[in-house]
Amino acid sequence: MKVGKIIARQFPFVSVCVLDGQVFADFQHHISSNNVIYLEVDRDAMESVFHTLKQKGYAAYLNPSKDFVYDNIDLSKEAVIVKPLISESPLVDFKGIKTPRLEKILVDVYCDDDLDYLHGSEWSRMFDNALSMYSVNRTAMLRYASRRNAKPVIEKAIENLGTHND
């Protein structure tokens, strides 16, 4: 959350959302290390935020592609990935910093190239695990999935709940 507080202080008029990559382990079948902080900000502030983090000594990456992540980012080491914040994302305030609600996390894991290592059957299991462990607002999740052009996939995943766990 330190990164989020730095950016929120330095850019008080920019919407900021912070996600610690370690949260994915709670839902995974094949646990993988992820020490990356995912920092989502307004699209027009991304470059300024990225350069600020670099100046402060962070290993920061600006909206990296799937291939760039695979080739250049060691998820076991601390880093910050700066990405665009999708408007009307389901967020929650945690100690003054916005963090994604579970509905957003599940949709983003499916949609975002930088999270490609979690796609496929791993995502299906994560989805099942998350929905069996926590209360999820399916209406909010489907509304957000619509904004990400993923509503049919999320609806199908809801229909198939429980079919991925052995």
N, C-alpha and C positions, 0 to 999 in steps of 0.2 A: 504494500500500500504506500510505501515511501515514494515510489515513482509517481503515483497518482497525486499525492499531496504536493510534490514539487511542481508538477505540471498545472495542477489546479491553482496553485499560488501564482505561478508565473503567467498563466493564461486564464485569468478569472472569467472571461466571457466565452470560453470554449467549452463545449460539452465534452466530458471525459468519462470513459468507462474502463475499469481495470479488472483484469482476470489473471489470477495466478495459475499457470499451467499445471501445477500439482493437483488441482482440483479434478482433473480428468481421471486420475488414478482411482478415485472413489467408485467409478463406474465401469472401469475397464475389466476385461476378462484376462488379457495378456498385459500385465502392468508394465508400463514404460516410464522412464524418467523424463520429466519435463519441468525444467527450472526457468522457463521463459515466462516473462510477464507480457501479456497481450494488452496493449494500450490502444483503445479506440478513441478517436477524436474526430471533430468536425473535419470533413474532407479538405476544406481550404486552410486548415491549420496543421495538417500532417507534416509538411516539410519543416515548418518552424519548430514544431515539437520534436521532431527527429533531430534536427541540428542542435537544439537545446540539450537533449539527452547526450548526444555525442560530445558536446562541449563539457558536460559534467562527468565525462569518463565512462558512460554506459556503453556496452556493446549493443548498439541499436541498429535495427533494420527497418527500412521503409517499405511497407506493404510487399513483402517478398513473394515471389512465385513459388509454386510447388517445387520446381526443379532447384531453385536457389536454396530453399530450406533443406532439401535432401543433400545438396552438394556443399553447403557452406555453414549451416547452423548446427552446432552441437547442442541438442536439447537438454543434455545433462549439465550444461554450463549456464550460468546466469546471463540472460540477454533480455532485450525488450524489442518486441515487434510492434511497430506503429501501424495501425490500420484505420480505415475509415469507419466511423460510427454510423450505422444505418439508422435513419430517423425512425422514431416511434419504437425503438427497441425496448423489450421488457427489462427494466433495470430496477435495482433496489439501492437505497442509500445505506452504506455501511460506514459508520464513523466519519461521515462527511464526504465520503467518496462513493461514486456510483459504481456498482458492480452488476454483472449480468445475472438475471434470474435464470433458473434452470431451463425454462422454456427457450430462452435465447441461446444458452450454451448448446443444447441439443441440436437446434437448427443450424447454428454456426458451425458445429463440428461437421455436419453433413455438407454445408455449402462452401466453406473456406478452403482454398487451395493450400494455405500454409498449415492446415491440419489434416492433410492428405493421409498421413500415416495412421489416422484413426478412421479412415473411410472403410467401406465394405462391411464384412461380417463383424469387425470390431465395433463399428458404429451401431449396428443392429443390437449387439449385446449391451453396449452402453445405454442405448435407448431403453431396452427392456429393464435393465438393472435400475436405471434412474426412476423410471415410472413405477417400478415395484417398491422402491425404497422411500420415495417422496411423493407428496401431493403436487401434482402438476396441473396448472390451469391450461387445459387443452384448447380452450377458445383463444386465449392469448398466444399460445404456441402456434396455432393454425393461422392466426392473423399475422403474426410475425413471419411465418413460413411463406405466406402470400407475398409479403414485401420482398422476400428473398427468392421468389419464383420456385419454391420448393413445397408448396402445399400438397400436391398429389402424392409426393414421396412420404411426407410426414403422415398424411391420412392413411396411407398403405401401412406404414410402420405401426400406427395405432391399431389398425385392423389385425395385424400379425403379432401383437404383443404376446410374449411368452413362447413363441415358436423357435427362438434362437438359443434358449438356455437348455443345456443338457442335464 
